[in-house]
Amino acid sequence: MPLDDIKSRIAKAEEKAGRAPGSVQLIAVSKVQPNERVAAVLEQGHRCFGENKVQEAAGKWPDFRAQFPGVDLHLIGPLQTNKARQAMELFDSIHSVDRPKLAKTLARLAQELGKCPDLFVQVNTGEEPQKAGVLPAEADAFIAECRELDLPVRGLMCIPPVDEEASLHFALLAKIAARNGLDGLSMGMSSDFEKAIALGATHVRVGSAIFGERSY
């Protein structure tokens, strides 16, 4: 089964990198996947999932959570400030904190709600204009700003450019994280998660390799 194959590859990559077994969390990216495919993975015992859109997640995960206890849900797509409250109530982790306005909104809502998901700052390591994320040169200042707001910043996230060697971007993200005393690294997808694990990934985001190709 694809899920078992991916878990086996993760275990081998952990061992090869001298990492402790189980130190890498597999986020099964279920965005745009039919509910029956998601249910099949839940039935195999997997509980950690990633979604790109708040609205899509809100439409399917409350029912799945009622049926399968222990679901750990991660928002890995961009977050609009007007969806921040709904995201904070729905997700256990948010991987796309990328601008001061969003950080301030999350801080205000955390005070109101008395809780906050684990947060990852998204870094635009390739400095691509069409992509979200803080620029590498601005990451330290933004992480400090989030901490001043008492936000629980757990780590950093990146999506490398498709036409560049991913390892260079993973190494850059790891360097920024180490400099800021962060141990969470959300990096690596279906095509490159083993490289990410070799460079310290704690969370890998794998979708099509588990569920099959998405039909949009």
MOWOBEL-V431448 format. One record per pair of residues at least 24 apart in sequence whose C-alpha atoms are under 6 Angstrom apart, sorted by the first residue. I is the first residue (numbers start at 0). J is the second residue. D is the distance in Angstrom with one decimal. If there is no record, write none. Layout:
BEGIN
i=I j=J d=D
i=I j=J d=D
END
This chain:
BEGIN
i=1 j=209 d=5.1
i=2 j=209 d=5.3
i=12 j=193 d=5.7
i=16 j=197 d=5.2
i=23 j=201 d=4.5
i=23 j=202 d=5.5
i=24 j=201 d=6.0
i=24 j=202 d=4.7
i=25 j=202 d=6.0
i=25 j=203 d=5.3
i=26 j=203 d=5.9
i=26 j=204 d=4.8
i=27 j=205 d=5.3
i=27 j=206 d=5.6
i=28 j=205 d=5.6
i=28 j=206 d=4.3
i=46 j=70 d=4.7
i=46 j=71 d=5.9
i=47 j=71 d=4.7
i=47 j=72 d=6.0
i=48 j=72 d=5.1
i=49 j=73 d=4.6
i=49 j=74 d=5.7
i=50 j=74 d=5.2
i=50 j=75 d=5.9
i=51 j=75 d=5.3
i=51 j=76 d=3.9
i=91 j=116 d=4.9
i=92 j=116 d=4.8
i=92 j=117 d=4.5
i=92 j=118 d=5.8
i=93 j=118 d=5.0
i=94 j=118 d=5.9
i=94 j=119 d=4.4
i=95 j=120 d=5.9
i=95 j=121 d=5.0
i=96 j=120 d=4.7
i=96 j=121 d=5.7
i=97 j=121 d=5.4
i=97 j=132 d=4.7
i=97 j=133 d=5.5
i=117 j=151 d=5.7
i=117 j=153 d=5.9
i=118 j=151 d=5.9
i=118 j=152 d=4.7
i=118 j=153 d=5.5
i=119 j=152 d=5.8
i=119 j=153 d=5.7
i=119 j=154 d=4.7
i=119 j=155 d=4.8
i=120 j=155 d=4.7
i=121 j=155 d=5.8
i=121 j=156 d=4.6
i=121 j=157 d=5.7
i=122 j=157 d=5.4
i=124 j=168 d=5.9
i=125 j=160 d=6.0
i=153 j=183 d=5.6
i=154 j=181 d=5.3
i=154 j=182 d=5.9
i=154 j=183 d=3.9
i=154 j=184 d=5.6
i=155 j=184 d=5.2
i=156 j=185 d=4.5
i=156 j=186 d=5.9
i=157 j=186 d=5.8
END
